[in-house]
């Protein structure tokens, strides 16, 4: 007697639950993934002025005009400077240790005006803003060290000491609208 071999059926994997597994994995990755959000430049803007009230007069002596053109060249009071010189010139302008007639009367009166052209590269604008902020940080750190023996950042947040240093060196930065 000859035994006939039966043809075997091919093994199949049941795929009915694959859609469920894919859906569960999708939900898992959506829930556990964090999305980085660019927060931009953190600056506290002053409240808007009343339209009926005229802005206070500003003495030309107390205003440091910084212009960054489309090629990234920097002009401070119409004098070309490199980005490495900006912080030192700002510290000298704001603090005015020699009572120079061309520099600000006092740190409280000093205003830094930063103006760019529309074609100015963004990284140069950010570098300039960093230099301005760094100048104020250095001035505040020096005042804090001389008065309290610690850096400004180590003072207790919103303490009278920190407020006194803020009042000594208030950040008066004007970011002017770019020219067309």
C-alpha positions in Angstrom: 0.0 0.0 0.0 1.2 3.3 -1.0 0.6 6.1 1.4 0.0 9.3 -0.2 1.6 12.3 1.3 -0.7 15.0 1.9 0.2 18.5 0.8 0.9 20.6 3.8 -0.7 24.0 4.0 1.7 26.9 4.4 2.1 28.3 7.9 0.4 31.7 8.3 0.8 34.2 11.0 -2.4 35.7 12.2 -2.1 39.5 11.3 -5.4 40.6 12.8 -3.8 42.1 15.9 -1.0 43.9 14.1 -3.2 47.0 13.6 -3.9 47.1 17.3 -0.2 46.8 18.2 0.8 49.5 15.8 -1.9 51.8 17.2 -0.8 51.2 20.8 2.9 51.9 19.8 1.8 55.1 18.1 -0.1 56.3 21.2 2.9 55.3 23.5 5.4 57.4 21.4 3.0 60.4 21.2 2.5 60.4 25.0 6.2 59.9 26.0 7.8 62.2 23.4 8.7 65.7 24.5 8.5 68.5 21.9 11.1 71.2 22.2 9.5 74.6 21.8 11.7 77.6 20.9 11.0 80.2 23.5 12.7 83.0 21.7 14.6 85.8 23.4 13.4 86.4 26.9 13.0 90.1 27.5 10.6 92.1 29.6 9.0 94.8 27.6 8.0 98.1 29.1 4.3 98.9 29.3 3.0 100.9 26.4 3.0 104.7 26.7 -0.2 106.7 26.7 -0.7 108.3 23.4 -1.6 111.6 25.1 1.7 111.7 27.0 4.8 112.9 25.2 7.9 110.7 25.7 10.4 112.1 28.1 13.3 114.1 26.5 16.5 112.2 26.1 19.9 114.0 26.2 22.0 113.0 23.2 24.9 112.4 25.7 23.0 109.6 27.4 22.2 107.7 24.2 24.6 105.1 22.7 23.4 104.3 19.2 24.5 100.9 17.9 23.8 100.2 14.2 24.4 96.8 12.7 24.2 96.8 8.9 23.4 94.0 6.4 27.0 92.9 6.1 27.3 92.6 9.9 29.5 95.7 10.4 28.9 97.4 13.7 28.8 101.2 14.2 28.7 102.6 17.7 27.9 106.3 17.6 28.9 106.2 13.9 32.4 104.7 14.7 33.1 101.3 13.3 34.0 98.7 16.0 34.5 94.9 16.1 32.1 92.7 18.1 34.9 92.1 20.6 35.1 95.8 21.5 31.4 96.3 22.0 31.1 95.1 25.6 34.1 97.2 26.8 32.9 100.3 25.1 29.4 99.8 26.6 30.7 99.3 30.1 32.8 102.5 29.7 29.8 104.4 28.3 27.3 103.3 31.0 29.7 103.6 34.0 31.7 106.6 32.8 34.4 106.3 35.5 36.4 109.3 34.2 33.4 111.7 34.0 34.0 112.1 30.3 31.7 114.7 28.7 31.0 112.4 25.7 29.7 109.5 27.8 26.5 109.1 29.9 25.9 111.3 32.9 25.2 108.3 35.1 24.3 104.6 34.8 20.7 105.4 35.6 20.5 107.8 32.6 22.3 105.7 30.1 20.3 104.2 27.2 21.6 101.7 24.7 19.8 101.8 21.3 20.3 98.8 19.1 19.2 99.2 15.5 19.6 96.7 12.6 18.8 96.6 8.9 16.3 94.0 7.7 19.1 92.0 5.9 21.3 91.8 9.0 22.1 88.2 9.7 20.2 86.9 12.7 23.2 85.4 14.5 25.0 88.8 14.4 21.9 90.4 15.9 21.8 87.8 18.7 25.6 88.3 19.3 25.1 92.0 19.6 22.2 91.6 22.0 24.4 89.1 24.0 27.2 91.7 24.2 24.8 94.4 25.5 23.3 92.0 28.1 26.8 90.9 29.1 28.0 94.5 29.7 25.1 95.0 32.1 25.8 91.7 33.8 29.5 92.6 34.3 28.5 96.0 35.7 26.0 94.5 38.1 28.5 91.8 39.2 31.2 94.3 39.9 28.8 96.5 42.0 27.5 93.4 43.8 31.0 92.2 44.6 32.1 95.6 45.9 28.9 96.1 48.0 28.1 92.6 49.2 31.1 90.4 48.3 29.2 88.1 46.0 28.2 88.1 42.4 24.8 89.6 41.4 23.4 86.2 40.4 24.1 84.8 43.9 21.9 87.4 45.7 18.5 86.3 46.8 15.9 86.9 44.1 14.0 90.2 44.6 16.0 90.9 47.8 16.7 94.6 48.8 20.3 94.0 47.8 19.4 92.8 44.3 16.9 95.7 43.9 19.6 98.2 44.9 22.0 96.8 42.3 19.2 96.9 39.7 18.5 100.5 40.5 22.2 101.3 40.2 22.4 99.8 36.8 19.0 99.6 35.2 18.8 97.9 31.8 17.6 100.6 29.4 17.8 99.0 26.1 15.9 100.3 23.1 15.6 97.9 20.1 14.7 100.2 17.3 12.7 99.1 14.3 14.9 98.0 11.3 15.1 100.2 8.3 13.4 98.9 5.1 
